[in-house]
Amino acid sequence: RNAIDRGANETEWDLHLSTLFPEVRPRNYFEIRSPDMVDLPWIAAPIAMVAGICYHQPTADAVSELLSHFDSDTLVSAGERGVADKAIGAVAKDICELAFQGGNALGADYISQDDLDILHEFVERYPANGRSPADDA
């Protein structure tokens, strides 16, 4: 029987919640799942994207501004339809482009041009076309 059916206690729920692994778990560092979720040729794309956004302050600010317009309905749609939702897809493409620009601004000593090229290819193949890697499956 599952925990809900048998009335799990608080300790059991705490243990269960500790096993959840969301996309990003902030600790004293970022723990990010995206690189585990893409095929090996694309592994640099999420890493370059996160670096371009998080380590280049003007990009972080621009992305924050884009995301500030989302409401709970938009987030539900994002969870249900992902980038296939035209509004979500447009914002995703904009965020990816900003990440690419942020990565370029950080320079080759921080993110290699090869990794940025992979990010660019990823954006052109997926978000720019309202697709995600899951559409290849």
Secondary structure, DSSP 4 states (H G I P E B T S, - for coil): --HHHHT--HHHHHHHHHT---SEEESSSEEE-HHHHS-GGGTHHHHHHHHHHHS-HHHHHHHHHHHTT--HHHHHHHHHHGGGSHHHHHHHHHHHHHHHHHHHHH-TTTS-HHHHHHHHHHHHHTGGGT--GGGG-
